[in-house]
Amino acid sequence: MRFLKYIISLLLLVMAGNVLAKSDGTGWVFSPVVGVNRLALNVFYDTVYNAPFVGTVRITTDLPEDVEGESSYPSKNFHFENNLQPRAFDVEAGLEIRRKFGTQDDFFIGIGAWETLAEAGNITVTFPLQGQANNRATFRRKSKLSYTQYYLGIRHYLTKRSSKFNAYMNLSLREIFDVDYEETNVFQFVSGAPQGFKRIFIYKSQATGFLMFQFGMGAEYRFAERFSIAMEGAYAVHVKAGALKGGSTKNDYNDGDGIQTEPYVIRAVNPLNEIGALDEDGKTYNKVNLRFDGWHLLVKFNIEF
């Protein structure tokens, strides 16, 4: 939120200096922004998206004859792999306000949001539950990773602005201040004691404070006195990478289900409360690093006032 205060302060400074600025025509431009991107999240995908669903359940029915007493009840492990598939491209959207200075430069601030969704296909698994070893269930897994960002920057036109076509370069500083990850694992039982019921496991984690620089080039076309459209290509790089933190879980299983080892897909793994994703071996956790470097292709609809 400190970065937001800086943006507001700079905006007030720009507005206060409006009477001193040598602007070309109308001074302010409001721009809705939409686009697609491809971000460098390979490490995130390789760890989180490939994490298995693992746990242990106590078995109380159909026991061997030599089992006597609750303390000797056997346990059965489950290990389900249902990997999520990343999208090739994701969508982003936002709002931007620019202030013209002279004939070749603009100052701009903006806010934007992005998210990527992933879902694995239904698979059928044998899920021990409620004391029975061989219940059958369909397993569905889905997730969402999203962020919100504030940014400020400078646009420089390659030549003096014309009335129709203009080419430009951008440089901006951005803070990704709100990163959220949520994953849902749903088991719909089709046989056994829990037939007709579901068990749902939800995992959440957050992060904040990622600083980035973004460089871009674009061109705009004015089709009316106060309206123009622009297309822009940009690349963003991290000042410093970060990690998910503060994992939480929510589920609807109960004591009668007999779960001894609560299944975790992601969880805090060190004193910094950073999140790790369960390795394919089902025993160790891999640190989840986040980098949002990547390409952006943006379309901006500009309204001057």
C-alpha positions as CSV (number, residue, x, y, z in Angstrom):
1,M,0.0,0.0,0.0
2,R,3.0,2.3,0.4
3,F,3.5,2.3,-3.3
4,L,-0.2,3.4,-3.8
5,K,0.5,6.4,-1.6
6,Y,3.5,7.3,-3.8
7,I,1.2,7.1,-6.9
8,I,-1.4,9.3,-5.3
9,S,1.2,11.8,-4.2
10,L,2.7,12.0,-7.7
11,L,-0.8,12.4,-9.3
12,L,-1.5,15.3,-7.0
13,L,1.8,16.8,-7.9
14,V,1.1,16.5,-11.6
15,M,-2.3,18.0,-11.2
16,A,-0.9,20.9,-9.1
17,G,1.6,21.6,-11.9
18,N,-1.0,21.5,-14.6
19,V,-1.0,25.3,-15.2
20,L,2.8,25.2,-15.7
21,A,2.9,22.3,-18.1
22,K,3.2,22.9,-21.8
23,S,0.8,20.4,-23.1
24,D,-0.2,19.6,-26.6
25,G,-4.0,20.0,-27.0
26,T,-6.1,18.4,-24.3
27,G,-3.9,17.3,-21.4
28,W,-5.5,14.2,-19.8
29,V,-6.1,10.8,-21.3
30,F,-8.2,8.0,-19.8
31,S,-7.5,4.5,-21.1
32,P,-9.2,1.1,-20.4
33,V,-6.6,-1.6,-21.0
34,V,-7.0,-5.2,-22.0
35,G,-4.4,-7.7,-23.2
36,V,-2.9,-11.2,-23.1
37,N,0.5,-12.2,-21.7
38,R,2.8,-15.1,-21.2
39,L,4.6,-15.0,-17.9
40,A,7.7,-16.9,-16.7
41,L,6.0,-19.1,-14.2
42,N,7.6,-22.4,-15.1
43,V,9.0,-23.1,-11.7
44,F,5.6,-22.4,-10.1
45,Y,3.9,-24.8,-12.6
46,D,6.5,-27.5,-12.2
47,T,6.1,-27.5,-8.4
48,V,2.5,-26.7,-7.6
49,Y,0.8,-28.0,-10.7
50,N,2.5,-31.4,-10.4
51,A,2.0,-31.8,-6.6
52,P,0.2,-35.0,-5.7
53,F,-2.6,-35.5,-3.2
54,V,-1.3,-37.8,-0.4
55,G,-2.5,-38.9,3.0
56,T,-3.2,-41.8,5.4
57,V,-6.5,-43.3,6.6
58,R,-7.1,-45.8,9.3
59,I,-9.0,-49.0,8.2
60,T,-11.6,-50.5,10.6
61,T,-13.6,-52.9,8.4
62,D,-12.7,-56.1,6.6
63,L,-9.7,-56.5,8.9
64,P,-7.5,-59.6,9.0
65,E,-8.3,-62.1,11.7
66,D,-5.2,-61.4,13.7
67,V,-6.1,-57.7,14.3
68,E,-7.4,-57.3,17.8
69,G,-8.0,-53.9,19.4
70,E,-8.2,-50.4,18.1
71,S,-4.5,-49.7,18.6
72,S,-3.6,-52.4,16.1
73,Y,-5.9,-51.2,13.3
74,P,-4.0,-50.9,10.0
75,S,-3.5,-47.8,8.0
76,K,-3.7,-47.3,4.2
77,N,-1.9,-44.7,2.3
78,F,-3.4,-42.9,-0.8
79,H,-1.4,-41.1,-3.4
80,F,-3.3,-39.4,-6.3
81,E,-1.6,-37.6,-9.2
82,N,-3.9,-35.3,-11.3
83,N,-1.6,-32.7,-12.7
84,L,-2.9,-29.2,-13.6
85,Q,-2.1,-27.9,-17.1
86,P,-1.0,-24.3,-17.5
87,R,-2.6,-22.1,-20.1
88,A,-0.6,-20.9,-23.2
89,F,-1.7,-17.3,-22.6
90,D,-3.6,-15.4,-19.9
91,V,-5.8,-12.3,-19.8
92,E,-5.1,-9.0,-18.1
93,A,-7.1,-5.8,-17.8
94,G,-6.8,-2.4,-16.1
95,L,-7.2,1.3,-16.2
96,E,-4.6,4.0,-17.0
97,I,-4.5,7.8,-16.8
98,R,-2.0,9.8,-18.7
99,R,-0.9,13.5,-18.6
100,K,0.7,15.0,-21.7
101,F,3.8,17.1,-21.3
102,G,5.1,19.1,-24.2
103,T,4.9,17.4,-27.6
104,Q,6.7,14.1,-27.0
105,D,6.3,13.0,-23.4
106,D,3.5,11.7,-21.2
107,F,3.4,10.7,-17.5
108,F,1.0,7.9,-16.6
109,I,-0.3,5.9,-13.7
110,G,-2.5,2.8,-13.7
111,I,-4.0,-0.2,-12.0
112,G,-4.4,-3.7,-13.4
113,A,-5.3,-7.2,-12.6
114,W,-4.4,-10.6,-14.0
115,E,-5.3,-14.2,-13.4
116,T,-4.6,-17.7,-14.7
117,L,-6.9,-20.7,-14.2
118,A,-6.1,-24.4,-14.5
119,E,-8.2,-27.5,-14.2
120,A,-7.4,-31.2,-14.4
121,G,-9.7,-33.7,-16.0
122,N,-11.8,-36.1,-13.8
123,I,-10.0,-39.3,-12.9
124,T,-11.3,-42.3,-10.9
125,V,-9.4,-43.2,-7.7
126,T,-9.6,-45.7,-4.9
127,F,-10.0,-43.5,-1.8
128,P,-9.9,-45.2,1.6
129,L,-12.4,-43.5,3.9
130,Q,-14.8,-44.2,6.8
131,G,-12.8,-47.3,7.7
132,Q,-13.2,-48.9,4.2
133,A,-10.2,-49.4,1.9
134,N,-11.7,-49.6,-1.5
135,N,-14.2,-46.7,-2.0
136,R,-14.3,-45.4,-5.5
137,A,-14.4,-41.6,-6.2
138,T,-14.0,-39.2,-9.1
139,F,-11.3,-36.7,-8.4
140,R,-11.4,-33.2,-9.9
141,R,-8.7,-30.5,-9.3
142,K,-8.7,-26.8,-10.2
143,S,-6.8,-23.7,-9.3
144,K,-6.6,-19.9,-9.7
145,L,-3.5,-17.7,-9.4
146,S,-4.1,-13.9,-9.6
147,Y,-2.6,-10.6,-8.8
148,T,-3.3,-6.8,-8.7
149,Q,-0.8,-4.2,-9.5
150,Y,-0.2,-0.4,-9.4
151,Y,2.2,1.3,-11.7
152,L,3.6,4.6,-12.8
153,G,5.7,5.5,-15.8
154,I,6.8,7.7,-18.6
155,R,5.9,7.5,-22.3
156,H,8.2,9.0,-25.0
157,Y,6.9,9.5,-28.5
158,L,9.5,8.8,-31.3
159,T,8.5,12.0,-33.1
160,K,6.3,15.0,-32.2
161,R,2.6,13.9,-31.8
162,S,0.7,14.0,-35.0
163,S,-3.1,14.1,-35.5
164,K,-3.4,10.5,-36.7
165,F,-0.5,8.1,-36.1
166,N,2.0,8.0,-33.3
167,A,4.7,5.6,-32.2
168,Y,6.1,5.6,-28.7
169,M,8.2,3.8,-26.0
170,N,7.2,3.2,-22.4
171,L,9.1,2.7,-19.1
172,S,7.2,1.9,-15.9
173,L,7.8,0.8,-12.3
174,R,5.2,-1.6,-11.0
175,E,4.3,-3.1,-7.7
176,I,2.4,-6.4,-7.6
177,F,0.8,-5.9,-4.2
178,D,-1.9,-8.7,-4.0
179,V,-1.1,-12.2,-5.1
180,D,-3.6,-15.0,-4.3
181,Y,-3.4,-18.7,-5.0
182,E,-6.4,-21.0,-4.4
183,E,-6.7,-24.7,-5.2
184,T,-9.7,-26.9,-4.8
185,N,-9.7,-30.7,-4.8
186,V,-13.1,-32.4,-5.0
187,F,-13.8,-36.1,-4.5
188,Q,-17.3,-37.3,-5.5
189,F,-17.8,-40.9,-4.1
190,V,-19.5,-43.4,-6.4
191,S,-19.2,-46.5,-4.3
192,G,-18.5,-47.6,-0.7
193,A,-19.7,-46.2,2.6
194,P,-19.5,-42.5,1.5
195,Q,-21.3,-43.2,-1.8
196,G,-23.2,-40.1,-3.0
197,F,-21.2,-37.7,-0.8
198,K,-18.3,-35.3,-1.5
199,R,-15.1,-34.4,0.2
200,I,-13.6,-31.0,-0.6
201,F,-10.1,-29.8,0.2
202,I,-9.2,-26.1,-0.4
203,Y,-5.7,-24.7,-0.1
204,K,-4.9,-20.9,-0.2
205,S,-1.8,-18.8,0.0
206,Q,-0.9,-15.1,-0.6
207,A,2.1,-12.9,-1.4
208,T,2.7,-9.2,-1.8
209,G,5.4,-6.6,-2.6
210,F,6.8,-7.7,-6.0
211,L,8.6,-4.8,-7.7
212,M,9.0,-4.9,-11.5
213,F,10.2,-2.8,-14.4
214,Q,8.2,-2.9,-17.7
215,F,9.5,-1.8,-21.1
216,G,7.2,-1.4,-24.0
217,M,6.7,0.0,-27.5
218,G,3.5,0.8,-29.2
219,A,1.6,2.7,-31.8
220,E,-1.8,4.6,-31.7
221,Y,-4.3,5.7,-34.3
222,R,-6.6,8.6,-33.7
223,F,-10.0,7.9,-35.4
224,A,-11.9,10.9,-33.8
225,E,-11.1,14.2,-32.2
226,R,-11.0,12.8,-28.7
227,F,-10.7,9.0,-29.3
228,S,-7.8,6.8,-30.3
229,I,-6.8,3.2,-30.1
230,A,-3.3,1.8,-29.4
231,M,-1.5,-1.5,-29.5
232,E,1.5,-2.1,-27.4
233,G,4.0,-4.8,-26.8
234,A,5.9,-4.9,-23.5
235,Y,8.3,-7.0,-21.4
236,A,8.4,-7.0,-17.6
237,V,11.3,-8.0,-15.4
238,H,11.5,-8.5,-11.7
239,V,13.6,-6.3,-9.5
240,K,13.4,-9.2,-7.0
241,A,11.5,-12.5,-7.1
242,G,9.4,-13.7,-4.2
243,A,7.5,-16.6,-2.7
244,L,4.0,-17.5,-1.6
245,K,3.4,-17.2,2.1
246,G,0.8,-17.9,4.8
247,G,-0.9,-21.1,3.6
248,S,-4.3,-22.1,4.9
249,T,-6.5,-25.1,4.4
250,K,-10.3,-25.7,4.5
251,N,-12.0,-29.1,4.2
252,D,-15.2,-30.8,5.2
253,Y,-14.0,-34.2,6.3
254,N,-15.0,-35.4,9.8
255,D,-13.6,-37.7,12.6
256,G,-15.6,-40.7,11.2
257,D,-13.6,-40.5,8.0
258,G,-10.6,-41.8,9.8
259,I,-8.0,-39.5,8.2
260,Q,-4.8,-39.8,10.2
261,T,-2.5,-37.7,8.0
262,E,-4.2,-34.6,6.7
263,P,-3.4,-34.3,3.0
264,Y,-1.5,-31.1,2.0
265,V,-0.7,-30.0,-1.5
266,I,1.0,-26.8,-0.5
267,R,2.0,-25.7,3.1
268,A,4.4,-23.5,5.0
269,V,7.8,-25.2,5.1
270,N,10.3,-22.8,6.9
271,P,10.4,-20.1,9.6
272,L,9.7,-17.4,7.0
273,N,6.3,-19.1,6.5
274,E,7.1,-19.6,2.8
275,I,5.1,-22.1,0.9
276,G,6.3,-25.4,-0.4
277,A,4.6,-27.8,-2.8
278,L,4.6,-31.5,-2.2
279,D,7.1,-33.4,-4.4
280,E,6.1,-36.2,-6.6
281,D,7.5,-38.6,-4.0
282,G,4.8,-37.5,-1.7
283,K,7.2,-37.0,1.2
284,T,9.2,-33.8,0.7
285,Y,8.3,-30.2,-0.2
286,N,9.8,-28.0,-2.9
287,K,10.0,-24.2,-2.4
288,V,7.6,-22.3,-4.6
289,N,9.2,-19.4,-6.3
290,L,7.2,-16.7,-8.1
291,R,8.5,-14.7,-11.1
292,F,6.1,-12.7,-13.2
293,D,8.6,-11.8,-15.9
294,G,7.1,-12.1,-19.3
295,W,5.6,-10.6,-22.5
296,H,2.5,-8.5,-22.7
297,L,0.4,-7.6,-25.7
298,L,-2.0,-4.8,-24.8
299,V,-4.8,-2.9,-26.5
300,K,-5.7,0.6,-25.1
301,F,-8.8,2.6,-25.9
302,N,-7.9,6.2,-25.3
303,I,-10.3,9.0,-24.3
304,E,-9.0,12.5,-24.1
305,F,-10.5,15.2,-21.9
